[in-house]
Amino acid sequence: MRPTVVIADDQSDLRHLLRLLLERDGRLVVAGDAADGRLALEMVEELDPDLLLLDLGMPGMDGLEVLAALAGRARPRTVVLTGFTDDATIEEARQLGAVRCLVKGAGFGGLADALLDALD
């Protein structure tokens, strides 16, 4: 059975691109995607995905707030995909439970590998 992932990012074009990349790779199932943190949490509750690919900079409830809401849970494993590159933000995301932090714009060639590595 292939692991499932929910994508949470406020940019619809990026969500669509990430979905296409992961579906084309074929090793993961994209269970859903969310445009904001509140919807991401609802999808996590409803779909119980193995992974959450999470943007930090979203309007309303941001990614750090989502991580805080998920703190202490074994599922989903959360991989942050963000445009923030400052060490303090990345460290805060890790302290809140992110298992990996990827930077937007660094290329998505290894995205599926990074997500699958996060399950180990």
C-alpha positions as CSV (number, residue, x, y, z in Angstrom):
1,M,0.0,0.0,0.0
2,R,1.4,3.4,-1.0
3,P,1.8,6.1,1.7
4,T,-0.7,9.0,1.6
5,V,0.1,12.7,1.7
6,V,-1.9,15.9,2.1
7,I,-0.4,19.0,0.5
8,A,-1.0,22.4,2.3
9,D,0.0,25.6,0.6
10,D,-1.9,28.8,-0.2
11,Q,-0.6,28.9,-3.8
12,S,-3.0,26.9,-5.9
13,D,-0.6,26.6,-8.8
14,L,2.1,25.2,-6.5
15,R,-0.4,22.7,-5.0
16,H,-1.3,21.6,-8.5
17,L,2.4,21.2,-9.5
18,L,3.2,19.3,-6.4
19,R,0.2,17.0,-6.9
20,L,1.3,16.3,-10.5
21,L,4.9,15.6,-9.5
22,L,3.9,13.2,-6.8
23,E,1.3,11.4,-8.9
24,R,3.7,11.1,-11.8
25,D,6.3,9.6,-9.5
26,G,3.7,7.0,-8.4
27,R,5.1,6.0,-5.0
28,L,2.8,8.2,-3.0
29,V,-1.0,8.9,-3.1
30,V,-2.1,12.5,-2.8
31,A,-5.1,12.2,-0.5
32,G,-6.0,15.9,-0.7
33,D,-4.7,19.4,-0.7
34,A,-5.5,22.4,1.4
35,A,-5.2,26.2,0.8
36,D,-4.9,27.1,4.5
37,G,-3.9,25.7,7.9
38,R,-7.5,25.1,9.1
39,L,-8.4,23.1,6.1
40,A,-5.2,21.2,6.4
41,L,-6.0,20.2,10.0
42,E,-9.5,19.1,8.9
43,M,-8.1,17.0,6.1
44,V,-5.6,15.4,8.6
45,E,-8.4,14.5,10.9
46,E,-10.6,13.2,8.1
47,L,-8.1,11.4,5.9
48,D,-5.4,10.3,8.4
49,P,-2.6,10.7,5.9
50,D,0.9,9.3,6.5
51,L,2.5,12.6,5.5
52,L,1.7,16.3,5.5
53,L,3.6,18.5,3.1
54,L,3.2,21.9,4.8
55,D,3.9,25.5,3.8
56,L,4.7,27.8,6.7
57,G,3.5,31.1,5.2
58,M,-0.2,30.8,4.8
59,P,-2.9,33.3,5.6
60,G,-5.1,32.7,8.6
61,M,-3.6,29.7,10.4
62,D,0.0,29.4,9.3
63,G,2.2,26.3,9.2
64,L,3.8,26.9,12.6
65,E,0.3,27.0,14.1
66,V,-0.6,23.8,12.3
67,L,2.6,22.1,13.6
68,A,1.7,23.2,17.1
69,A,-1.8,21.8,16.8
70,L,-0.4,18.5,15.6
71,A,2.4,18.3,18.3
72,G,2.8,15.0,20.0
73,R,0.9,13.0,17.3
74,A,2.7,10.1,15.5
75,R,0.7,10.8,12.3
76,P,1.1,12.5,10.0
77,R,4.8,12.9,9.7
78,T,5.2,16.6,8.6
79,V,7.6,17.9,6.0
80,V,7.8,21.6,5.7
81,L,8.1,23.2,2.3
82,T,8.8,26.9,2.8
83,G,10.2,30.1,1.3
84,F,11.5,31.0,4.8
85,T,15.2,30.3,5.0
86,D,16.1,31.9,8.3
87,D,17.5,29.5,10.9
88,A,15.2,30.6,13.6
89,T,12.0,29.8,11.6
90,I,13.4,26.4,10.5
91,E,14.5,25.6,14.0
92,E,11.0,26.5,15.4
93,A,9.4,24.2,12.8
94,R,11.7,21.4,13.8
95,Q,11.0,21.9,17.5
96,L,7.2,21.8,16.7
97,G,7.6,18.4,15.0
98,A,8.6,18.9,11.4
99,V,10.8,15.9,10.4
100,R,12.3,17.7,7.4
101,C,12.4,21.3,6.1
102,L,12.7,21.8,2.3
103,V,13.1,25.2,0.7
104,K,10.8,26.3,-2.1
105,G,12.7,27.1,-5.3
106,A,15.4,24.5,-4.6
107,G,14.0,22.2,-7.2
108,F,11.5,19.4,-6.8
109,G,13.4,16.6,-8.4
110,G,13.9,14.8,-5.1
111,L,10.6,15.7,-3.5
112,A,9.1,12.2,-3.4
113,D,12.4,10.8,-2.1
114,A,12.4,13.4,0.7
115,L,8.8,12.6,1.6
116,L,9.5,8.9,1.7
117,D,12.6,9.4,3.8
118,A,10.5,11.3,6.3
119,L,8.6,8.1,7.0
120,D,11.7,6.3,8.3
